[in-house]
Amino acid sequence: MRFTIRDAKDQIGQEVELRGWCSNVRSSGSIMFLQLRDGTGHIQGVVVKSDVPEEAWQGAKALTIESSVMVRGTVREEPRSPGGVELTVSSVEPVAVAQEYPIGKKEHGPDFLLNYRHLWLRSARQTAIMRIRDEIVYAMREFMRRHGFVLTDSPIFTPNAVEGTTDLFEVRYFDDAAYLSQSGQLYQEATSAALGRTYCFGPTFRSEKSKTRRHLTEFWMLEAEASYMDWRENIQLQEDMVKHIVGRVLENRSADLAVLDRDTEPLRKVTEGTFPRIDYGEAVRMLQEAGSDMEYGDDFGGDDETALTRMFDLPIFITRYPAKIKAFYMKPDPEDPEYALNDDLLAPEGYGEIVGGSERIADLEVLEARLKEHGLPQDVFDWYLDLRRYGSVPHSGFGLGLERTVAWICGLDHVRETIPFPRLLNRLKP
């Protein structure tokens, strides 16, 4: 019977066949210990020379690190094993004996490991991160479906920037120029006017030459938009979504969090508490009192976000930024137009922004004025202005960065581990 390591505890006493790889092998005379993996987990296979046919013993002896192999045996309880089970091996059939593996037990630097990212992904730590990433994506889509959002993916080729930035990747588009998308938001505003609540989830691209631990050149983002939703409802939706994501990871990926030595207590607090809402001005004062040289009117840098998040045990919303430092489409506060009805959600433990959202400008004249203030060509955005000409309604939305969310939940130092093949300022391979 074929089985997966993930289900090993349900197969105790059963004779099974495992198809996978040998992540390590060691010998103790007449006994060989095979560390086996199949993508769902790891298990130790024990080969006793006197108990197996000679061909099985020779097959085990032939194995090298990362050789692919088919192993047959009986699952048995073993309290000393990390998974609580072992495999008593009766048959070993190498599929492909691997050459000398380039990644050894010694410490390797990040550049070396990134050069061998295609192999580094096989390690227990990296597979745990990828499974947690998968769980987060599933939880995001599950939450969207439960709250009535329809998936309407936005295009990756776009004719213009979303936020007025020049940090775009320009590409040839037949006889014209186009750009790789930095956000699908504007298109979600169009689809939400058709379907009420919509979202997209896909890759986005930023060409700023950043080398920080929070930045990638290519990353994945979920962007949601909802008609007839104000900014306070939008903030609550973001909080509920983050709680749902964290709860799903704690429920279904506790073993993978343990592989990463992730302290789960801070994550449990996230699912139980109410996220603080802090006005931009209050946040600036808090930083200044803590010794920061940040001035009112500045946007928060990575160090500022880190300092703020270390003051709280929970994610925090920073709300109502000065409108002049935010994107053109954010609605000014009717009670004080100097401020925008927006928010950034900062993850605790020093991780900083993972979500950004706002209520959008619904009034055509106000939006046209904002385009002029930002020096943006109206003709490029004419289709976007049509959304205000024909049945405009109050609406809000947000974008959640997947890799930053993975980094926070996994407790990682750098986002380069959160995506299978990271694209960084100086890295396009493998």
N, C-alpha and C positions, 0 to 999 in steps of 0.2 A: 504494500500500500504506500503510495507517495504521500508525503506530508511536508508541511512547512514548519520551520523552527518556531514560529509564532504560536503554533497550536500544539507544541510538544507536550505541555502539561496535560492535555486532553487525550494523549496517546500512550500513557504509561502502561507498560506491559505489552504493547503492540509491536509487531514486526513491521518495520517501515523502510521506505527508500527515500533517501535525501539526495537531491541534485543541487550541487552548489560549488563552493570553492573552499580551498584549504588556506585559511588566513595565517596559520602557523603550524608547525609540527615539531615535536620533540620526542626523544627516545629515552627509555630507561631500561636498556638491555632487551629483555624479551617482551616489553610493553611499549606501545607507541600511543602518544596522545595527539590527536588531530583536533585543531581548533577549526571548526567548520562554520560557514555562513552561507545563507541563501538569499540574502536581501531582506528577510523579515526578522532576522536575529542571528544570534551565535549560540553554538552548542559544542560541547566537547565530545569527541568520539574516542573511545578507548579500544585499542586493538591488542589483544593478547595472543602472542605467537602460537601458544599451545592450543588455542581454542579456534583457530581459523585455518582454512586451507593455505597451502604454501603460496598459491597465486595471490591470495588476499594480503598476505604478509609482504610479499614482494611489491604488490601494488602500493601499499602504504609506505614502504621504504622509498619508492620512486617519487613520492610527492615532494614538491617544493612549495615555498610560499606563493600563494595565489594560483596554484594549479587548480584546474577545474576537475571535479570528481563526482562520481556517483557512489554513494555509500549505503549499504543495507545493514540493518541491525535492529536491536530491541531498545526501546525507550525505557529508562528506569529512573526512579527517584534518586537524587543525590543532593542532600541538604547543603553540602559544601560548595556546590556549583552555584554561580551567580543566578542562573535561571531555575535552580532547584531540580534539574534533570540532566542526565547524560545519555549517551548513545553507546550501548555495547555493540561493537561492530562485528559483523560476520562476513562481510564482503566489501572489498575496495576495488573500484574500477576507475583508474585515471582516465579522464577525457582528453585533457591536454596538459602536459607537464610544462610548467612555466619556466622561463629563463630566470637568471638571477634577478631578483626583484630590486629595483633601484631605491625604494623607500625602506630604510632599515629601522631598527629600534632606536638608534641614536637620535638626538635632537636635530631637526632640520629647520633652516630659516624659512620665512614666508615666501621668498622668491623661489627657492628650490621647490617647495611644496606646490606653489602655483604653476610652476613649469610642468609639474607632474600632476596637475589637478585631475586629469582623467583617471589617474590611479589613486590619488589621495582620497578621492570620493569613496573608495572601498573601505576605508577605516571605520571602526565602530563609532567614533565621534562624529564623523561626517555623515554616515548613514542615519544616525540618530537625529541630526539637524535636518536632514532632508525629509525624514518622516514627520517631524514636528512642523516643518514648512507645509507639507501636504495636509496635515490636520488643520492648520490655520486657514489654508485656502478652502478646504471643505467647509469649515465653520463659517467663513465669510459668505460663501454662496448659500449655505443653509439659512443663515440669518436674513440675507436678502430675500430669499424665496418666502420665508415665513412672514416677512413684513411687506409683501406685495410688490417687490421690485422685479422688473423684467430686464433680463440681460439684453442689451443692445450695444454691441461693441462699436467703438469709435474707430475711424480710420487712422492708420499709422502715417501715411503720407498726408501732409497738410500744406495749405498754401501760405500759412502765416503763423506767427507766434501766438500763444494764448495770453501770455502775461506781459507782452511788450518787450521781452528780453531779446538780446541778440545772440544769446548762447544756444544756438541751434545747429544741428547738422544739416547742411544743405546737400541735396542729392539731385542728380539729373532725372527729370521726369519727361521722357521723350524729348521734345524740343523746348521744354520749359524747366523751371527750377521748382523744387519742392523741398519740404523739410520733414525730418523725422519728428514724430509727435512728441511734445513735451507734456501734453495733457489731452485727455478726451473730453474735458468738461463742457466746452461750448457745444459739442455735438450731443452731449447728454441733455443739455437744456432744450435742444430741439426734440429729442425723442421723448423727454418727459412731458412736453406739451402735447404729444400724441398719445402717450400711454400712462401718464400720471406719475408713476414712479419707475425710474430706470437706473441701470448701472452698467458700467463697462469694467472689464478687468483684463489688463494686458500690459505689454512692455511700453515704457516711456523712455525718452532719451534726453539727457542734459549734457551740453558740451562745455560747461564751465570747467576750468582746469583746477579742480579741487582734489586734494590729497588727504582729506580728513577720513577718520574711521567711520563716518556716517554717510559717505557719498560713493555712489557708483555712477558710471556713465550710462549704463542701461539697467533699469530696474522695473519692477512690476508694481502697478498701483490699481487699487479698486476705487472707482469714482462713482458716486451716487448722486442722483438729482431727484427732487420731489416737488411737484406742483402743489401749491396751496400749503406749503410748510414754511413757518417763520424760523428765525434764527435760533430761538430758544428750543423749539421742537427739534431742530437739527442737532443741537448740542446734545440733547437727551438721547437722540438716536445713536449718535457716535458713542456715547457712554455705554448704552445697552449693547452695542455691537462688540466693543472691546471686552466687556464682561463675558459675553457669550463665547468669544474666541478663547479667552484665557480659561474659562470653565471647561471647554471641550478639550483643550490640551491637557489640563490637569486630570480629566476623566479618562482620556484614551491614550495618553503618551507619557504616563508617569515613569515607565521603565526607561524611555529615551531621555527624559529629564535627569534621571539618576545616572545614566551614562555620562552626562555632561556635568555631573556634580552640581546641578542647579538647585539652589535653596528655593523650595517651593512656597515657603511661608509668605514672602512678599507677594507672590502671585495669588495666593488664597485671599489675602487682604483685598486685592483688587476686585474679586468677585463679590465681596461683602459690603464694601463701603460706598459712599457717595463721593464722586470726584469733585474736589473744590473748584469753584469758579472764581478767577481772580482778574480784575480789571487791569488793562495794560499799565495804567498809571501806578496802580498799587504794586504791580510786579517790579516796575522800575525803582520805586522807593525801597522795596525789600532788597533789591540787589545793591543799591547805593548804600544802604545801612550795613550790608554785609561786606562793603569795601570795594564794590565794582565802580569803575569809572564810566559806566554807561550813562548817557544823557537822554533826557526825554526827547522823543522823536527818532531815536535810533531803533533799528530792528535788532532783535536778539541774535547774538552769535551763539556758536556751539557751547562756549564756556559759560555764557549767561544761562542757557537752558539747563546745562548740567548743574549749575549752582542752585537754580530754582527747584529742580526736581529733588535735590538732596535735602530740601527743607520739608518734604512731605513723604508720607508712606504710600500715597496713591497717585495715579495719574492726575494731572491738573490741567484745567482749561485756562488759557490766557485769552481774554476777550477784549473786544472793542479797541483795536489798534488805531493809531492815527491813520485816517483815510489816505493821506498823501504818500504813505510808504507801502500801501497795499495795492493789489491788482485793481484795474480799472472797473471791473464788473461788480465789485463788492458794494452793497447798498450802504449809503451813509445813514447814521443813526438819525431818525427824524427829530429827536429831542436835542441833538447836538451833532450837526453834519461834519464836524471836525473828525469824528470817529466813525469807523466802519462797523457794521454788524457782522463781525467775524470771530473766529476762534482758532487757536492752535491747541492741540492736545499733546502734552508733554508726558512721556513715560517716566516712571520713577527710576531710582537707582542710577541717575546720571545719564539716562539714555536720550532724553530730549524729544523733539517733535516726531510724532508718528502719524498724526492726522491734522489736516488743515481744512477749514470749512467756512462758509459764510452764507448769508442771505444775499441773493443777487439783485441787481438793480432791475426793476420791472418797468420803470417809466422811460419811455423813448427819449424824451428831451434830456433827462438827466444822464442817460447812457451816452447820448451823442456828445454832451458837454464833457463827460469823463474821457471819452476817446480823444477829444481835442486837447484836454489837459495833459494827457500822456503822450501826445504827439503821434498818435496812431492814425493811419489812413482809413477814412470812413468807408471808402469803396471796397476795401478788402473785407471789412466786417459787415457789409450791407446785408448779407444773408442772415447774420446774427441779429441785426437790427430788425429784420422782418419778424422775429419772434416777439418783439414788442409792438409791432404794427398790427399784428393779427391775433388778438385774443390773449394779450399779456396777462399774467397772473403772478401773485407773490410766489416765489419759489426759492429753495435753498438746496445746498449740496455740500459734499465734502470729498476729500481724497485721502485714502489710507495707504501709506507706503508699506508694501509687504516685507521687504528686506529689513527695514528698521524695526518692524514689529517682531520679526523672527529673531533678530539680534537681542532685543529686550527680553522676550519670553525665554530664550535659550540662555541668556546671560553671557553673550559673546562680546569680545572686545572690539571686533571689527566686522563690518557688513560683508567683507569678502568671503566669509564662510557661509553666508546665508543663501547663496544662489549657486546652482551647480557649476556654472562657468562665468565667473565675475569679469566684467569689463571695467577696467580702471584707466586712469589717465595714461599710463605707460604699459598697458597690457591688453592685447587683442587675441592672444593665444593662450592655451589651446582652444 
